Amino acid sequence: MKGLKRTLEFIKEGRSDHPPFHPIIMRWAAKYDGVRYRDFCTVPEAKCHAMIKCARDFGIDWVTVMSDPWAEASAFGIRVEYPEDSLPVDKAGHPADARSASLLKKYDPLKNERCRNRLVEISEYRKQCGDEYFIVGWVEGAVAEYVDLRGASDASVDFYTDPDAVKETLDTIIDCAMEFISLQIKAGAHCIGIGDAFCSQIGPELFNEFAMNREKILVDHIHREGALAKLHICGNTSAILQGMISTGADIIDVDHLVPSIKNFASLLGSGQVFSGKSDPVTIIQNGSAETIEMSVKQDYIDSAGRCIVSAGCEITPETTNENMLTFRKSAEMLHSDR
């Protein structure tokens, strides 16, 4: 069964030969294909070649545009540097305060190189793979993007000292994201991921005030455009997981820092599934075959059979090929009819 078919049947119909295998691979994929990480982030052909090679060599069911969170930030004016083979670094261009951030204007995704690259990547996936794999585009959630623009410390203060200005900026971010989403779906994405990682750090009250409804706006827009939505928030999201589910996202990522998804499985609506949540370091990178298999099986049991097989976050570049193959085989061992 092809990855796209397996994924859609699992999400929409609750059946497939086994749960989809969707590990988040970025630095790992670049290392496996011998690609400098600068090129993986900035050269569409390099990223697509690495992701497709990994999907075919390791039985992965999806391909994504994920590499770093700075595409939209660069469109807003943040200057980002790309070391040859390490993570990108933002260097300048941050608004001085919350009020300055609220004056930011909408950007045109077609006039920013990083945003255009994302569209090229999606088009290249469709050209090379057709309907073989589940193709996932990406946008930053409003809170995560605000943190990229202002920095984590300043943004955290802004939430309390000037919430009205923050909300103006968040709404501009959402307007831009919706346009970017439409372009990615038009380019051929089956799904759009929303990365709102900082939300696990602000607590449920601020999540409800600043993030949840804006995430729902993006999810609703994705659905109107005919695609599925994936919501990714790193960290221990136990306090906001119910809210994440209520956004209506089809795929809700769960990090390994969430102790268990057992008590949340009953909250999933029709056509909603979790994705996760093995620890990428202690389990996938350093664990034995038995440990990996047990982790995958436990998440599947706790979710009542409604969990895509993935780690809680990115697979580390130090993970061996053997452990990745074991991870894939652990998914294949599960029978997914529910």
C-alpha positions in Angstrom: 0.0 0.0 0.0 1.4 3.4 -0.9 2.1 6.0 1.8 -0.6 8.4 0.7 -3.3 5.7 0.5 -2.2 4.2 3.8 -2.3 7.6 5.5 -5.6 8.8 4.2 -7.3 5.5 4.9 -5.9 5.4 8.5 -7.1 9.0 9.2 -10.4 9.1 7.4 -11.6 5.5 7.6 -9.7 4.1 10.6 -8.2 1.2 8.6 -5.1 0.4 6.7 -2.6 -2.5 6.6 -0.7 -0.9 9.4 -0.4 2.6 10.9 1.4 5.1 8.8 5.1 5.8 9.5 5.8 9.5 9.7 9.1 10.2 11.5 10.2 13.8 11.5 13.5 13.8 9.6 15.5 16.9 8.8 19.1 16.8 9.9 18.9 13.0 9.8 17.7 13.0 6.2 20.5 15.5 5.2 23.1 13.3 6.8 21.8 10.1 5.3 21.9 11.6 1.8 25.3 13.4 2.3 23.7 16.9 1.9 25.1 19.9 3.7 22.3 21.3 6.0 22.6 24.7 4.5 21.6 23.2 1.1 18.9 21.1 2.7 17.3 24.3 4.0 17.8 26.5 1.0 18.1 24.3 -2.2 14.7 22.7 -3.0 16.3 20.0 -5.2 18.6 18.9 -2.3 15.8 18.6 0.2 13.5 16.8 -2.1 16.2 14.3 -3.2 17.1 13.6 0.5 13.5 13.2 1.6 12.5 11.0 -1.3 15.6 8.8 -0.9 14.8 8.3 2.9 11.2 7.6 2.2 12.1 4.9 -0.4 15.0 3.4 1.6 13.2 3.3 5.0 9.5 2.7 4.1 8.5 6.2 5.2 4.9 7.2 4.2 5.3 10.9 4.0 7.6 13.6 2.6 7.6 17.1 4.0 9.1 20.6 3.5 10.3 20.8 7.1 13.8 22.1 7.7 13.8 25.2 9.8 11.2 27.8 11.0 12.7 30.9 9.4 11.0 31.0 6.0 8.1 33.3 7.1 10.3 35.2 9.5 12.7 36.1 6.6 9.7 37.3 4.7 8.9 39.6 7.6 12.4 41.0 7.5 14.4 38.8 9.9 18.0 38.3 8.6 19.0 34.6 8.9 22.4 33.1 8.3 22.9 29.5 7.2 26.1 27.9 8.4 27.4 25.2 6.1 26.3 22.2 8.1 24.5 23.3 11.2 21.2 24.9 12.2 20.3 28.3 10.9 20.8 31.4 13.1 18.8 34.6 13.1 21.0 37.6 13.2 19.0 40.8 12.9 15.8 42.5 11.9 13.8 42.0 15.1 11.1 44.6 15.9 12.1 46.7 18.9 8.9 46.2 20.9 5.4 44.9 20.7 4.0 48.1 19.2 6.7 48.0 16.4 5.8 44.4 15.7 2.2 45.3 15.3 3.1 47.7 12.5 4.5 44.9 10.3 2.9 44.6 6.9 1.7 41.5 5.2 4.3 39.9 3.0 3.9 38.3 -0.4 5.0 34.7 -0.3 5.8 34.8 -4.0 8.3 37.6 -3.5 10.3 35.8 -0.8 12.9 33.2 -1.8 12.4 30.9 1.2 8.6 30.9 0.7 9.0 30.3 -3.0 11.4 27.4 -2.3 8.7 25.7 -0.3 6.3 25.9 -3.2 9.0 24.5 -5.5 9.6 21.6 -3.1 5.9 20.7 -3.0 5.7 20.9 -6.8 8.8 18.7 -7.1 7.4 16.1 -4.7 4.2 15.9 -6.8 6.3 15.7 -10.0 8.6 12.9 -8.8 6.2 11.0 -6.5 2.7 11.7 -7.7 0.4 10.1 -5.2 3.0 7.7 -3.8 3.6 9.7 -0.6 1.6 11.9 1.8 3.0 15.4 0.9 3.0 17.8 3.8 3.5 21.6 3.5 4.1 23.8 6.5 3.4 27.2 8.1 4.3 28.6 11.5 1.5 29.1 14.0 0.9 32.6 15.2 2.6 32.3 18.6 5.6 30.5 17.2 6.1 33.1 14.5 5.7 36.0 17.0 8.5 34.4 19.1 10.6 34.2 15.9 10.0 37.9 15.3 10.6 39.2 18.8 12.7 36.5 20.5 11.4 34.2 23.3 12.2 36.4 26.2 10.8 39.6 24.8 7.7 37.9 23.4 6.9 36.3 26.8 6.9 39.8 28.3 4.8 41.2 25.5 2.0 38.7 26.2 1.5 40.4 29.6 2.5 44.0 29.0 0.9 44.8 25.6 -1.5 42.0 24.7 -3.5 44.2 22.3 -0.4 44.9 20.2 0.5 41.2 20.2 -2.9 40.3 19.0 -2.6 42.8 16.1 0.6 41.1 15.0 -0.8 37.6 15.5 -3.7 38.5 13.1 -1.2 39.8 10.5 0.7 36.5 10.8 -2.5 34.5 10.4 -3.5 36.5 7.3 -0.1 35.8 5.7 -0.2 32.2 6.7 -3.6 31.6 5.0 -2.3 33.0 1.7 0.8 30.8 2.0 -1.3 27.8 2.8 -3.5 28.3 -0.3 -0.4 28.5 -2.5 1.1 25.3 -1.0 -2.1 23.4 -1.5 -2.4 24.6 -5.0 1.2 23.4 -5.5 0.1 19.9 -4.5 0.3 19.5 -0.7 -2.1 16.9 0.7 -1.7 18.3 4.2 -0.4 21.5 5.9 1.4 21.3 9.1 1.1 24.1 11.6 4.1 24.5 13.9 3.3 26.4 17.1 6.0 25.0 19.3 6.2 27.8 21.9 2.7 27.2 23.0 3.8 24.5 25.4 5.7 27.2 27.3 2.9 29.7 27.9 0.3 27.8 29.9 -3.3 27.0 29.1 -4.6 30.5 29.8 -2.4 32.3 27.4 -2.8 29.4 24.9 -6.5 29.9 25.0 -6.2 33.7 24.7 -3.6 33.9 21.9 -3.2 30.6 20.1 -6.0 28.2 20.0 -8.6 30.1 18.1 -6.0 31.3 15.6 -4.9 27.7 15.1 -8.5 26.8 14.4 -8.7 29.6 11.8 -5.8 28.0 10.0 -7.2 24.5 10.3 -10.6 25.6 9.0 -8.9 27.4 6.1 -6.9 24.3 5.2 -10.1 22.2 5.2 -11.9 24.7 3.0 -9.0 24.5 0.6 -9.4 20.7 0.4 -6.4 19.5 2.4 -5.8 18.0 5.9 -4.3 19.8 8.8 -1.5 18.7 11.2 -0.8 20.6 14.5 2.7 20.3 15.9 3.5 21.7 19.4 6.7 20.5 21.1 7.1 19.9 24.8 4.7 18.7 27.5 1.3 19.7 26.0 -0.8 17.8 28.6 -2.4 21.1 29.8 -3.4 22.2 26.3 -3.9 18.9 24.5 -7.6 19.1 24.8 -7.5 22.5 23.2 -5.2 21.3 20.4 -7.8 18.5 19.6 -10.6 21.1 19.6 -8.9 23.0 16.8 -10.2 20.3 14.5 -6.7 19.4 13.2 -6.7 16.0 11.6 -3.3 15.0 13.0 -2.3 16.2 16.4 1.4 15.6 17.2 2.3 14.6 20.7 5.7 15.0 22.1 7.4 12.3 24.3 7.2 14.8 27.3 3.5 14.1 27.5 3.3 11.3 30.0 0.5 9.4 28.3 -2.2 10.0 25.6 -4.5 7.4 27.2 -6.8 9.9 28.8 -7.0 12.0 25.7 -7.9 9.4 23.1 -11.6 9.6 23.8 -11.5 13.3 22.9 -10.5 12.7 19.3 -13.3 13.4 16.8 -14.1 11.4 13.7 -11.1 11.6 11.4 -8.7 12.8 14.0 -5.5 10.9 15.0 -2.4 11.5 17.1 1.1 11.2 15.8 4.0 10.3 18.1 5.3 9.9 20.7 8.5 7.9 21.2 11.4 9.8 22.7 13.8 10.5 19.8 16.9 10.3 22.0 16.4 7.7 24.7 14.2 5.4 22.6 14.9 5.9 18.9 18.5 7.0 19.0 19.8 5.0 22.0 17.2 2.3 22.5 17.4 -1.4 21.7 15.1 -3.0 19.1 12.9 -4.3 22.0 12.7 -0.8 23.6 11.6 0.8 20.3 9.0 -1.9 19.6 7.6 -1.6 23.1 7.3 2.2 22.9 5.5 2.1 19.5 3.1 -0.6 20.7 2.3 1.3 24.0 1.5 4.5 22.2 -0.8 2.5 19.8 -2.5 0.9 22.7 -2.9 4.1 24.7 -4.4 5.9 21.6 -6.9 3.0 21.0 -5.3 2.4 17.7 -5.4 6.1 16.6 -1.8 7.0 16.5 0.5 7.5 13.5 3.9 6.1 14.3 6.5 8.8 14.9 8.8 10.2 17.5 7.7 13.1 19.6 9.9 15.4 17.6 12.8 15.4 15.2 14.9 12.2 14.7 18.4 13.0 15.8 21.2 12.9 13.2 23.0 10.4 15.5 20.3 7.8 15.1 21.6 4.7 13.3 20.1 3.3 10.1 19.5 0.1 12.0 17.3 1.8 14.6 15.4 3.6 11.9 14.6 0.3 10.2 13.5 -1.1 13.5 11.3 1.9 14.0 9.7 1.3 10.7 9.3 -2.5 11.4 7.6 -1.6 14.7 4.9 0.2 12.7 4.5 -2.7 10.4 3.9 -5.1 13.3 0.7 -3.3 14.3 -2.6 -4.2 12.8 -4.5 -0.9 12.3 -8.2 -1.9 11.8 -10.1 -0.4 14.6 
